[in-house]
Amino acid sequence: MNILKLVEEQLPMLSRQERKVAIQVIQNPSDVQKMSITTLAKKVGVSNATITRFVKKMNCHDFYDFKLQLASERQAAPKPSAKNSIADEVYSFYRNVLSDTWERLDTDQLKKVVNLISNCHRIYIFGIGSSGYTAQEMTQRLIRMGIAAFSMTESHIMYITSGIIGKDDVVLALSSSGSTTDLNKAAEIAQKNGAKVVGITGFEKSKLYELSDYPILVKNSNFVDNTRFINSQFAITYALDIITTMLLENETFSKRLSHTVELVMENKFHSNN
């Protein structure tokens, strides 16, 4: 396995101090390659022993061995051009998120999810914080296809809704970390009531991924660079875009969406006259 992917996968199991090392490695692999163990320790505020424990958990003999694997397996990201460095840098960040998410997505799983949504009685989309905004946007898409969709973005409402969800309903839970406690508890309650749970998250070894009937793994955008403004929902949105596009292969859904577009445009036209 690629060493960077291994670090990402193992992140939830690391100690708090080891996570500091992991985040630095994931976000700045080129810099870490050039550092001594002492330099890296000072950079992230941990001891040399912490780094040694970290690299051993990554199946490396020592820090030097870890750097060799990092150098041999990492695909160097293209450097921004001098002409428009900021735009190129942001483009590079998003391209990496998109590429890594594409590698993680399971087409067969996506097809199952699309079939599930197409035939469900109702779909409830759970999301808290920034994931809540994504849930609301996806809900609007589904409603315009004629699918009975509802977004739940507050913990209290999630719990109430989970208690009345039935076996013909679906919960689509969105969480980059997969460890949002209230969201996971609500999803579990819905699952106990017979609903199927689709979870989209950036961590394979997260609670959400493990409890989901249909887990979908994406790149965790927070791994790119937390010193820059990077949309944490980008990878999740990409997965939802794919699901939406697959749903629109259904002629009925496609016609309904076109009809709603016409209604909106007609309403705007009359409002301006």
N, C-alpha and C positions, 0 to 999 in steps of 0.2 A: 504493500500500500504506500502511496505517496506520503512522505513524512509530514507535510503540512496538513493533509487530510486526517492523518492519524492524530495529530495534535488537536485538531478541531473536534474529532470524535471523542477523544479522551478528556476534553476540557471539563465536563460536568463532574468527573470523578476526581479531579485534582484538588489539592488543598488550596486555600486562599492565596498563599504565597506562590505556589506553583502556577496558579492561573495568571499571575502577573507576568511570569516568564512566557507562558503560552501565548498570551495576547501580544506581547512584544514580537515573538517569533512569527505569528500569523500576520501581523500588520506590517512588519518591517524585516522580512527574511533576508534581504540583501545586506542590511546593516548588521544583523546578527552574525552573518557569515564572517564579517570582518572583525568581530569583537573577540576579546579574550573572555574567559569565564568571569574574571574579576570585573572587567569593564561592564559586562552585561548585568552582573549582580548589582553594581552601583547604579546603573541606569534604571533598573526597575525596583530597586530598594529591597533586595533580598540577600541572603547569604550564598556563598559559593556552594555550600552543602545542599541548599534548596535546588540549585540548578543541576547539581549532580543527581539528586533524587529524580528530578524532572526528566532528564535525558534517559535515565535507566527505565523509567516508565514508558518511554518511547522506544524501548528495545535497543538502545544504543549503549555501547561499552562505556563511553565517556563523552565529554563535551566536544572533543575533537572529532570523534566518530559521528556525533550528531551533526556537526557542521559539514562534514563530508557528504552525508546523506542529503542535507539541505541543498548543497551545491549541485549534486548530481541529479536530483529529482525535481528541483524547482524549475519551472518555466519562467524565464526572466520576462517581466512585464516590459513592454516598450516604453522608452523614456519619452516624456513630453517634448514636443518641438519648441524651439525658442520663439517661434512666431506667435503661438497662442497657447502658452504652457498651461494656464489654469484650465482652459476648456479641454485641452488634450488630457490633462490629469484626471479630471472628473469623468471624461469619456472612458478612460482606461479603468477607473474604478467600477463603473457600471458594466462595462464589457466583461470584466472579471466575474462580477456577481452573476451576470446573465449566463456566461459560459459554464461556470461551476454549477449553477442551478440546472441547466440543460443536461449536464452529465448525471445529476442525481435523480432526475425525473424518470419514473417508470411508466411507460406508455400504456401498458396493460392495466396498471392501477388507475390511471387517469380515465381510461375507457369504462372501468367499473364504476368510478365515481360519477361519470356523466350519465350512465345508465341508471344509477341510484337516484340522482337528482331528477332525471326525466320522468321517473315513475313514482316519486314520493308524493304523499298527501300534502305535506308542508315541509319547508326547509327553514331552519333557524340558524342564523349566522352569528356566532359568538366572537367578540373581539373587545379587548379593553385597551384604552390609551390610543396610540396611533393605529393599532389593529382594529379599533372600533370604527375609525373613519373608513378603513378599507372594507370592513363588514357592511357599512351603510352603502358604500358605492356598489358593491357586488349585489346587494339586495335590490337596488334600483334596476340593475341589469336584468336580474331574473324576473322581477315584476313585469318589466316591459316585454318579456317573452311569454307572459301569462302564467308564470310559475308562482305559486303562493309562497312568498319569501318574507322573512321578518328578521331584522337585525336587532341583536341584544348586546348593548354596549355598557351596561351597568350591572355590577355583581348581584345586587338585590333582585333585579328583574330576571337575570339569568337563572337564579335559584327558583323563583316562582314559575318561570316558563318550563324549566326542567321537570318540575313536579307534575305538569299536565301534558307533557309530550307523549305521543303514542307510538306504537310499533310501526306505523306506516310513515312516520316522520324521520327527518334527517337533521343532524346537527353538523354544521360546518364550523369548526373551531380554528381560529387564526391566532398564532402566537409565535413570534420569532424565536423566543427562548424555549417555549414549550413547557415552561415552569410556572406560569401564572396560576397561582393557587386557586383563586375563585373560579376562574374559567375551567380549570381541570375538574374541580369538584362538581360544577354544574354539568359538565359533559358526562361525568360518571353517573350522576343521578338520571340524566336523560337516557343513558345507555341501559341502566337497570330497569327503566320503564319500557324498554324494547326498541328505542330509537337507534339507528345506526349513526356512528360518529366518524366523520371525516376530519382528520387533523392535519393542518399545514404548519410545519415548523422547521426551524433551522438546526435542530438537534435531534439526531437519531436516538440518543440515549436519554431522552427527556420523558417526563411523565406523560405529556400529551401524545407523543409518538407511540409510547407503549400501550396506552389505553385505547387508542383509536382502532376502529374496525378497518378503516382505510387510511393509513398514514401516508402523507405526501411530504417528502424531504426536499427542502430548498437550501440554497446557500444563506447562511446568516450574514446579512449585510453589515452587521456590527464588526465583523472580522476584517473588513476592508481597511478602515482607518478611522478611529474614533476622534481624531484631531480635525477631521473635515466634516462638512455637512453631507452626509450620505443618507438617502431615504431608506430607513430600516424596513420599509414595506415593499421595496422594489422587487425582491425575489418572490415574495408572496403574490404580488400583483401579477407578475409574469406567469405564475402557475394558474392564477385565476383567469388570466387572459386566454390561456390555452384551453381551460375548461369551458369558458364562454364560447370560444370559436368552435369547439367540438359540439357544444349544445346547438349552435346555430346551423349545424349540418342537418338538423331536424327541420324539415320544411315547415311544420306547424309553428315552431318557435321563431323561425326566420320571418315568416309572414306576419306574425304578431308584432315582432320588433319593428318591422317596416311600417306597419300600421300605426304604431305609437309615434314613430318619427314623423309620419305625415300629420298626425293630430297635433303634435307639438309645433311643427312648422306652420300649420294652418292657424293655430291659436296665436302665434307670434305675429303672423301677417295681419290678422284681424285686430290685434292689440295696437298695431302701429298705424291703423287707419281710423 
